[in-house]
Amino acid sequence: MAALFPRRNARRRNPRIFRDRPNYLNVLTEQEIQRKYRLSKTQIYTVHELIKDDISPQCNRSHPLSSMTKLLITLQFLAKSEFYSEGGMTHGVSRSSVCKSIWQVLKALDRRLNTVVFPTSERELVQVKQKIFGIAGIPNVIGAVDCTHIAMLAPREREDIYVCRKGYHSINVQAVVDANMRFTNIVAKWPGSTHDSVIFDNCSLKDWLVDGSKGWLLGDSGYGLKPYLLTPKLNPMSRAEIAFNLAHSRSRMVVERAFGLLKSRFRCLHKTGGYLQFSPQKIALVVTVCAKLHNLCLSDGFLDIDDIDVEDDDDDVQLPLENPDLNALRARALLIERFH
């Protein structure tokens, strides 16, 4: 019957109107780009070229987001820790599209960007040792290790184990850093209540270092003294012990400065940017990608940003869980003699 008597006043569908999405790389100055996205314009194009095949739309229906727009949305979130709605308004997309874009880009960056690499060759280890020796004169050091807490909302499961010693929920992230504040190893999967030494004892890097022939990592007094892990002298008495502790502190400071720089560059990791409202697995992905982007910036010599305030928020030190290794005690005593 409908075919015999068509409706004369059938409503005609209005055509969809798609607004142009701005490409801020063509509008903002270089300084404004760095403030907004924490990467230089050249670095953004480099990263985009690396991941564009993974994040490009599969079709052109319904005016899909370009790969560059997805990348800029993600970088803005990492840099400013803005709500999805704010990032959407900036780039002219919906809140749900912002959410999908961020996780698609983060997974692509984690897969394609390989900038966190621990030195393993003899030549690389010698270069690292020379640079760290130049800080305060401690020889045979291949990096500094420490942990930092990334604040988060209480997870749905096993909420109690994520409460750190400072009283808030967090992920405890371990990192090893060289003299240039580059991350050479990162572990971002442990609940906030986990002791720093427990994280180190269960990481794959420890298995590689365990014979003690590669060199020392510098750790604070929360770690146990090992043939491969050099800690400061507790209760120093002699002039040599005090001088050694000072040299140890100066050399190990690179890891605390690296954490401060990382959190200042990517405010989503800092408590002032708000607690991350994701699952622990997603927070681990965010931290890992931020560390990789941090190393990319250092590789290109991009370090200085006006509003970066390098500081360490983990100033309290845990007590070690185990007694020091006897062989390591003798090795440290010989090393302390160099500081007479």
C-alpha positions in Angstrom: 0.0 0.0 0.0 2.9 2.3 0.7 4.1 1.9 -2.8 0.6 2.8 -4.2 0.1 5.8 -2.0 3.5 7.5 -1.4 3.7 10.1 1.3 3.7 13.6 -0.2 5.2 15.4 2.7 8.0 12.9 3.4 10.7 14.6 5.5 14.0 15.0 3.6 17.1 14.2 5.5 19.5 17.1 5.8 23.1 16.5 4.7 25.7 16.0 7.4 28.0 18.9 8.0 31.6 18.1 8.9 33.6 20.9 10.4 37.3 21.3 9.5 39.6 20.1 12.3 42.5 22.4 12.8 46.1 21.2 12.4 47.8 23.2 15.1 51.2 22.4 13.7 50.4 24.8 10.9 49.1 27.5 13.2 51.2 27.5 16.4 54.8 28.8 16.7 57.6 26.3 17.6 57.6 27.5 21.2 53.8 27.1 21.5 54.0 23.6 20.0 56.5 22.6 22.6 54.4 24.0 25.4 51.3 22.3 24.2 52.7 18.9 23.1 56.0 18.7 24.9 57.7 17.7 21.6 59.2 19.8 18.9 57.5 20.1 15.5 60.2 17.9 13.9 59.8 15.3 16.6 56.1 15.1 16.2 56.5 14.5 12.4 59.1 11.9 13.2 56.8 10.0 15.6 53.9 10.3 13.2 55.9 8.8 10.4 56.8 5.9 12.7 53.2 5.0 13.7 50.9 6.4 11.0 50.3 2.9 9.4 49.1 1.6 12.8 46.6 4.4 13.5 45.4 5.6 10.1 41.7 5.2 9.5 40.7 2.1 7.5 38.2 4.0 5.4 37.0 7.6 4.6 33.4 7.2 5.8 32.0 9.7 8.2 35.0 12.0 8.2 37.3 9.9 10.3 40.1 11.3 12.4 43.4 11.6 10.7 46.5 9.9 12.1 48.0 13.3 12.9 45.0 14.4 14.8 45.0 11.2 16.9 48.7 11.7 17.7 48.2 15.4 18.7 45.3 14.5 21.0 47.4 11.9 22.7 50.4 14.1 23.2 48.2 16.9 24.6 46.8 14.4 27.1 50.2 13.2 28.2 51.5 16.8 28.5 48.6 18.4 30.3 46.6 15.5 31.7 43.4 17.2 30.4 40.0 15.5 30.5 38.8 13.8 27.4 36.2 16.5 26.9 38.8 19.3 26.9 41.0 17.5 24.4 38.0 16.9 22.2 37.0 20.6 22.2 40.5 21.6 21.3 40.7 19.3 18.3 37.0 19.3 17.3 36.2 15.7 18.2 33.9 13.8 20.6 34.9 12.6 24.0 34.6 8.9 22.9 36.8 9.5 19.9 39.4 11.1 22.2 39.4 8.0 24.4 39.7 5.6 21.5 42.4 7.7 19.9 44.6 7.9 23.0 44.8 4.2 23.6 45.2 3.4 19.9 48.2 5.8 19.7 49.7 4.7 23.0 49.8 1.0 21.9 51.3 2.0 18.6 54.0 4.1 20.3 54.8 1.3 22.7 55.2 -1.1 19.8 57.2 1.1 17.4 59.2 3.5 19.6 62.3 1.6 20.9 64.3 4.3 22.8 64.6 2.6 26.2 67.5 0.2 25.7 70.0 -1.0 28.3 73.7 -0.9 27.2 75.0 -4.4 26.8 78.0 -4.2 24.5 81.5 -3.6 25.9 81.7 -0.3 24.0 78.4 1.0 25.3 79.2 0.0 28.9 82.6 1.8 28.8 80.9 5.0 27.5 78.3 4.9 30.3 81.0 4.2 33.0 83.1 7.1 31.8 80.3 9.6 31.9 79.1 8.6 35.4 82.7 8.6 36.6 83.0 12.2 35.4 80.2 13.2 37.9 81.9 12.4 41.2 84.7 9.9 40.5 83.0 6.6 41.3 84.3 4.0 38.8 82.7 1.0 37.1 79.1 2.4 37.4 76.6 1.5 34.6 73.6 3.4 35.9 71.5 4.6 38.8 68.4 2.8 39.9 65.4 4.1 41.9 61.6 4.0 42.1 58.9 6.6 41.9 55.2 6.5 42.6 52.6 7.4 39.9 49.3 8.4 41.7 46.1 6.7 40.6 42.5 6.3 41.7 41.8 3.2 43.8 41.4 0.2 41.5 38.4 -2.1 41.6 40.3 -5.2 42.6 42.8 -5.6 45.4 42.7 -1.9 46.3 44.7 -2.3 49.5 48.0 -3.4 47.8 48.1 -0.2 45.8 48.3 2.1 48.8 51.9 3.3 49.0 53.8 4.2 52.2 52.7 7.9 51.6 49.1 7.0 52.0 47.7 7.2 48.4 47.1 4.7 45.7 49.9 4.3 43.2 52.0 2.3 40.8 55.6 1.9 42.0 57.8 2.4 38.9 61.4 1.3 38.8 63.9 2.9 36.4 67.6 2.8 35.6 69.1 6.0 34.3 72.5 6.9 32.7 74.5 10.1 33.3 72.4 11.9 30.6 69.1 11.2 32.4 68.1 8.7 29.7 66.0 5.8 30.9 67.8 2.6 30.0 65.4 0.2 31.8 61.9 0.7 33.2 59.5 -1.6 35.1 56.0 -0.2 35.5 53.7 -2.9 36.8 54.0 -3.2 40.6 51.5 -2.0 43.2 52.4 1.0 45.3 52.9 -1.0 48.5 55.7 -3.1 46.9 59.2 -2.4 48.4 61.7 -1.0 46.0 64.1 -3.9 46.6 61.4 -6.5 45.8 60.8 -4.9 42.4 64.5 -5.1 41.7 64.9 -8.6 42.9 62.2 -9.7 40.5 63.2 -7.8 37.4 65.1 -9.4 34.4 67.9 -6.9 34.6 69.0 -8.3 38.0 69.5 -11.7 36.4 71.8 -10.2 33.8 73.8 -8.3 36.4 74.0 -11.0 39.1 77.5 -12.3 38.3 78.9 -8.8 39.1 81.2 -8.6 36.1 79.3 -5.9 34.2 79.6 -3.1 36.8 77.6 -1.4 39.5 74.2 0.1 39.7 73.9 2.9 42.2 71.0 2.6 44.6 69.9 4.4 47.8 70.0 2.8 51.2 66.6 1.1 50.6 68.4 -1.5 48.5 70.6 -4.2 49.8 74.3 -4.0 49.1 75.3 -6.5 46.3 78.3 -7.1 44.1 76.3 -5.4 41.3 74.4 -2.8 43.4 76.3 -0.2 45.3 74.6 1.6 48.2 75.8 4.4 50.5 77.6 3.7 53.8 75.1 3.8 56.7 76.3 6.1 59.6 79.5 7.2 58.0 82.2 8.1 60.5 85.5 8.6 58.8 86.3 11.4 56.3 86.6 8.9 53.5 83.2 7.4 54.2 81.6 10.9 54.3 83.3 11.8 51.0 82.2 8.5 49.4 78.6 9.1 50.5 78.7 12.5 49.0 80.1 11.2 45.7 77.5 8.5 45.7 74.7 10.9 46.3 75.9 13.3 43.5 76.2 10.4 41.0 72.8 8.8 41.9 71.1 12.2 41.7 70.7 11.7 37.9 67.8 9.2 38.4 65.9 11.6 40.7 66.4 14.4 38.3 65.2 12.2 35.5 62.0 11.4 37.4 61.5 15.1 38.1 62.0 15.9 34.4 59.7 13.1 33.2 56.9 14.2 35.5 57.4 17.9 34.6 57.3 17.2 30.9 54.4 14.9 31.0 52.1 16.2 33.7 49.7 13.2 33.6 52.3 11.4 35.7 52.5 14.1 38.4 50.0 14.4 41.2 49.4 18.1 40.3 48.0 16.8 37.0 45.4 14.7 38.9 45.3 11.1 39.7 45.3 8.8 36.7 41.8 7.2 36.4 42.7 4.0 34.6 43.4 0.4 35.4 46.9 -0.5 36.5 47.7 -2.1 33.2 46.8 1.0 31.3 48.8 3.2 33.7 51.8 1.0 33.0 51.4 1.6 29.3 51.2 5.4 29.9 54.4 5.4 32.0 56.3 3.3 29.5 55.4 5.5 26.5 56.2 8.7 28.4 59.7 7.3 29.2 60.2 6.4 25.6 59.2 9.9 24.5 61.4 11.4 27.2 64.4 9.6 25.7 63.4 10.7 22.2 63.5 14.4 23.4 67.0 13.9 25.0 68.3 12.2 21.8 67.4 15.3 19.8 68.9 17.6 22.4 65.4 18.9 23.4 65.6 19.4 27.1 64.7 22.9 28.2 61.1 23.9 28.7 60.2 27.1 30.6 57.8 25.6 33.1 59.8 22.5 33.9 60.7 22.3 37.6 63.0 19.4 38.2 62.5 18.0 41.6 62.1 14.7 43.4 59.0 13.9 45.3 60.3 10.6 46.8 62.6 12.0 49.4 61.9 9.5 52.1 64.1 6.3 51.9 63.0 2.8 52.8 65.0 0.5 54.9 66.6 -2.5 53.2 64.9 -5.9 53.6 68.1 -8.0 53.8 71.6 -7.9 55.1 74.4 -6.7 52.8 76.5 -9.2 50.8 79.9 -9.9 52.4 81.8 -9.7 49.2 80.1 -6.5 48.3 81.0 -5.1 51.7 84.7 -5.8 51.0 84.5 -4.3 47.5 82.8 -1.1 48.9 85.4 -0.8 51.6 88.2 -0.8 48.9 86.3 1.7 47.0 85.9 4.0 50.0 89.7 4.0 50.4 89.9 5.9 47.1 88.3 8.9 48.8 90.9 9.4 51.6 
